Amino acid sequence: MQAFVNRLWYGRQLGGYGLLAILLLPLSALFYLLSSVRRWRFKWGIKQACPIDVPVIVVGNITVGGSGKTPTVIYLIELLRRQGYTPGVISRGYGVKFEGTKWVLPELGAKQVGDEPAMIVGRTQVPMVIGKDRVAAANALLSDNKVDVIISDDGLQHYSLHRDIELLVLDGERRLGNGFLLPAGPLREGAWRQQSVDHVIVNGQTANDNEYAMQLIPGELVSLTAPSAVFEGYSDSVAIAGIGNPARFFNTLNEMGISPLITHAFEDHHDYSAADILAIANGHNVLMTEKDAVKCREFAKENWWYLPVDAKLPAKFEQQLLAQLTALKQGNTNGV
């Protein structure tokens, strides 16, 4: 299904799938109307965005699927900590059923909190709360911690939460696809939204003017069962990925000199079982993303490995972001 949708939204030929996209445009018009009414309610003051006592940085996108938000969140956590801040994170917790809000604890797995929250906390140990209501999640985060800045993961369209800084992350290769709103295209909001955010971050390709290029730097492959082990299976591996853009992971492996015997893309957020992977592995080493790994630890085999990546952004971006936070802090201080 994901391959079909990707071809529909990101295919370059206006034929076949392109015709289907055009036929779906009336539904996109309905989506535009409903989403616009929701947004206009906040713009016209019918509904008010709830302020939070600390600065809020929203990391989001305007397309469905992976664009690099999670590495960006981890990058921000590490950047802010180096500058003396105590960041916390809020998120939805995709695919997890629960009422209200829920703390993401290091001992909780992807089935309890979602794959991306489990990955973020597993990597950084950051205080993190998930919940459909982002305002409630933010207040829960502030109630028991000394958090002085909140990062909202994938919260660009959640207008009920007041935000101080908006970061829009774009997949540099796929960009806005065919440019249509859902369901004819991948857009949650129109291309105009790029002009209203504070910073546009482009993952994986050359950035345009007023954009920042982000690189994802791969680390060493890590064993799921023996983290100190050294990977040596360059010619005897298969690769799997259950992320928004699996091709990016497979291309990264090739750039590292690893040519998997088989590459297999699962649906984004796929709920793995051992049988899923063993059917593909056939005794070979298995390579996966860090996001996949958090869902496979309980049944991992000794020849399963994941690839951590770290986001890298220009110094100019860091300077501007930190200057914004300093100005916000001074504004709060002056207001006391």
C-alpha positions in Angstrom: 0.0 0.0 0.0 2.8 2.5 0.9 4.5 1.8 -2.4 1.3 2.6 -4.3 0.7 5.8 -2.3 4.3 6.9 -2.8 3.9 6.4 -6.6 0.6 8.3 -6.6 2.0 11.2 -4.7 5.6 11.4 -5.8 5.5 9.8 -9.3 6.8 12.2 -12.0 4.7 11.0 -14.9 1.2 12.5 -15.3 -0.5 9.3 -16.4 -1.9 6.3 -14.7 -1.5 7.2 -11.1 -1.4 10.9 -12.1 -4.9 10.5 -13.5 -6.0 8.9 -10.2 -4.6 11.9 -8.3 -6.6 14.3 -10.5 -9.8 12.2 -9.9 -9.2 12.6 -6.1 -9.0 16.4 -6.3 -12.6 16.9 -5.2 -11.8 15.1 -1.9 -8.7 17.3 -1.6 -11.0 20.4 -2.0 -13.1 19.0 0.9 -9.9 18.5 3.0 -8.9 22.0 2.2 -12.2 23.4 3.4 -12.3 21.5 6.6 -8.6 22.2 7.5 -9.0 25.9 6.6 -12.1 26.3 8.8 -10.1 24.8 11.7 -7.2 27.1 11.1 -9.3 30.2 10.6 -11.0 29.6 14.0 -7.7 30.3 15.6 -6.7 33.1 13.2 -10.0 35.0 13.9 -9.9 34.5 17.6 -12.9 32.1 17.8 -10.5 29.7 19.5 -7.4 30.6 21.4 -4.1 28.9 21.4 -3.1 27.9 24.9 0.1 29.6 26.1 2.7 27.6 27.9 5.0 28.9 30.6 8.2 28.0 28.7 9.2 28.5 25.1 7.8 25.9 22.7 9.6 24.8 19.6 7.4 22.9 17.1 9.1 20.4 14.7 6.8 19.3 12.0 6.2 19.0 8.3 3.4 19.6 5.8 3.7 16.3 4.1 2.5 12.8 5.2 5.3 10.4 6.0 8.9 10.6 7.0 11.0 13.7 6.4 13.6 13.5 9.2 11.7 15.0 12.2 12.9 12.5 14.7 16.6 13.1 14.0 15.9 16.8 14.1 14.3 16.5 17.6 17.3 14.5 18.9 19.6 17.1 17.4 17.7 19.9 19.2 17.8 18.1 22.5 21.5 17.7 22.4 22.0 21.3 21.1 19.9 22.8 23.9 21.6 20.8 26.6 25.0 22.0 25.5 23.7 25.5 25.9 22.5 24.9 29.5 18.8 24.3 28.8 16.7 21.5 30.2 14.5 20.5 27.2 11.5 18.2 27.3 9.5 16.7 24.5 5.8 16.1 23.7 4.4 13.9 20.9 1.3 12.0 19.9 2.5 8.5 20.4 1.4 7.1 17.0 -0.5 3.8 17.1 -0.7 3.6 20.9 -4.1 3.5 22.6 -4.4 5.2 25.9 -6.4 7.9 27.7 -5.1 11.4 28.5 -1.3 11.7 28.7 1.4 9.2 29.3 5.1 9.5 30.4 7.6 7.9 28.1 9.9 6.0 30.4 13.1 4.3 29.3 11.9 0.9 30.2 8.8 1.2 28.0 8.9 -0.2 24.5 7.4 0.9 21.2 4.1 -1.1 21.9 3.6 1.0 25.0 4.6 4.5 23.8 5.2 4.3 20.0 8.3 3.7 18.0 9.5 7.3 17.7 9.0 8.3 21.4 10.7 5.1 22.4 13.6 5.9 20.1 14.0 9.5 21.3 14.0 8.6 25.0 16.2 5.5 24.5 18.8 7.7 22.8 18.6 10.8 25.0 16.8 10.0 28.2 14.9 13.2 27.8 11.7 13.9 29.8 8.9 13.1 27.4 5.1 13.0 27.5 2.7 11.7 24.8 -0.9 12.5 24.3 -3.5 13.5 21.6 -4.0 16.8 23.5 -0.7 18.6 23.0 -1.6 21.3 25.6 -2.3 18.6 28.2 0.9 16.8 27.3 2.9 20.1 27.7 1.3 20.9 31.1 2.0 17.3 32.3 5.6 17.6 31.2 6.0 20.9 33.2 4.3 19.6 36.3 7.0 17.2 37.5 10.2 18.5 35.9 12.4 21.5 35.6 12.0 21.7 31.9 12.6 25.2 30.5 11.9 24.6 26.8 9.5 22.2 25.1 10.0 20.5 21.8 6.7 19.5 20.2 7.4 16.5 17.8 5.2 16.6 14.7 3.0 19.4 16.0 2.8 21.9 13.2 -0.9 21.4 12.6 -1.9 21.4 16.3 -2.8 25.0 16.5 -4.4 24.7 20.0 -0.8 24.8 21.4 0.8 28.2 21.3 4.3 28.0 19.7 7.2 30.4 19.8 9.3 28.8 17.1 8.3 26.7 14.1 10.6 24.4 12.3 9.4 22.8 9.0 11.4 19.7 7.9 11.2 18.7 4.2 12.4 15.6 2.5 14.9 17.1 0.1 14.4 14.5 -2.6 10.6 14.2 -2.5 9.8 17.8 -1.4 6.1 18.4 -1.9 5.5 15.6 -4.3 2.7 16.4 -6.8 1.8 19.5 -4.8 -1.8 18.4 -4.0 -3.5 18.2 -0.7 -4.6 14.9 0.8 -5.7 12.5 -0.5 -4.7 13.4 -4.1 -1.3 14.4 -2.8 0.9 14.2 0.3 0.2 17.7 1.7 -1.4 18.4 5.1 -1.3 22.1 4.4 -0.5 24.1 1.2 2.9 25.1 0.0 2.2 28.6 1.4 2.9 27.2 4.9 6.6 27.3 4.1 6.5 31.1 4.2 4.9 31.3 7.7 7.4 29.2 9.7 10.6 30.4 11.3 12.9 28.0 9.6 12.7 25.5 6.8 15.1 22.5 7.1 15.8 20.4 4.1 16.8 16.8 4.7 19.3 15.2 2.3 19.5 17.6 -0.7 20.7 21.1 -1.6 18.7 23.8 0.2 17.2 26.7 -1.6 17.5 30.3 -0.4 16.0 30.8 3.1 16.4 27.1 3.8 18.9 25.1 5.9 20.4 21.9 4.6 20.4 19.0 7.1 22.7 16.0 6.7 22.1 12.7 8.4 25.5 11.3 9.4 25.5 7.6 9.8 27.4 6.0 12.7 28.7 2.5 13.1 26.2 -0.4 12.8 25.1 -1.5 16.3 24.1 -5.1 17.3 20.7 -5.4 18.8 21.9 -8.1 21.2 25.6 -7.2 21.8 26.2 -3.4 21.5 30.0 -3.7 21.7 30.2 -6.2 18.8 31.8 -5.1 15.5 29.9 -5.5 12.2 31.8 -7.5 9.6 29.0 -8.8 7.3 29.4 -6.3 4.5 28.8 -9.0 1.8 26.3 -11.1 3.7 23.4 -8.9 4.7 19.7 -8.1 3.9 18.2 -4.7 4.7 14.7 -3.8 6.0 13.0 -0.5 6.7 9.6 0.4 8.1 9.9 4.2 7.7 8.4 6.9 5.6 11.1 6.9 2.9 12.9 3.5 3.0 15.0 4.3 -0.1 16.9 6.8 2.0 18.1 4.1 4.3 19.0 1.7 1.5 20.9 4.4 -0.3 22.8 5.3 2.9 24.0 1.7 3.2 25.2 1.7 -0.4 27.1 4.9 0.3 28.8 3.1 3.2 30.0 0.4 0.9 27.3 -2.1 2.0 25.3 -3.7 -0.8 22.5 -5.8 0.7 21.5 -9.0 -1.0 17.9 -8.0 -0.5 16.2 -4.8 0.5 12.6 -5.0 1.8 10.4 -2.0 2.6 7.6 -2.4 5.2 4.8 0.0 5.9 5.8 3.0 8.0 5.3 2.2 11.7 5.1 -1.5 10.9 4.4 -3.7 13.9 7.2 -6.2 13.5 7.3 -9.9 14.5 10.2 -12.2 14.5 8.6 -14.2 11.6 8.4 -11.0 9.4 12.2 -10.7 9.5 13.3 -14.3 9.6 11.3 -14.9 6.4 13.4 -12.4 4.7 16.7 -12.9 6.4 17.2 -16.6 5.5 20.2 -16.8 7.8 21.9 -13.6 6.6 22.7 -10.5 8.7 19.8 -8.2 9.0 20.3 -4.4 8.8 17.6 -2.0 10.0 17.0 1.6 11.1 17.2 2.7 14.7 13.5 3.3 14.6 12.9 -0.3 13.5 15.3 -1.6 16.1 13.2 -0.3 19.1 10.4 -2.6 17.9 12.5 -5.7 17.5 14.7 -5.8 20.7 12.5 -8.3 22.5 13.0 -11.0 19.8 16.2 -9.9 18.2 18.8 -12.4 16.9 22.6 -12.0 17.3 23.1 -11.1 13.7 20.6 -8.2 13.6 22.0 -4.7 13.4 20.8 -1.1 13.3 22.3 2.0 11.9 22.1 5.2 14.1 22.2 8.5 12.4 22.9 12.0 13.7 21.5 15.2 12.2 24.0 18.0 11.3 22.8 21.5 10.6 24.8 24.7 9.7 26.2 26.9 12.5 24.1 29.8 11.2 20.9 27.9 12.0 22.1 27.1 15.5 23.0 30.8 16.1 19.6 32.0 14.9 17.7 29.5 16.9 19.6 30.2 20.1 19.2 34.0 19.5 15.5 33.5 19.3 15.4 31.5 22.6 17.6 34.2 24.3 15.1 36.9 23.2 12.2 34.9 24.4 13.9 34.4 27.8 14.7 38.1 28.1 11.1 38.9 27.2 9.8 36.7 30.0 12.3 38.1 32.4 11.3 41.7 31.5 7.7 40.8 32.0 8.1 39.7 35.6 
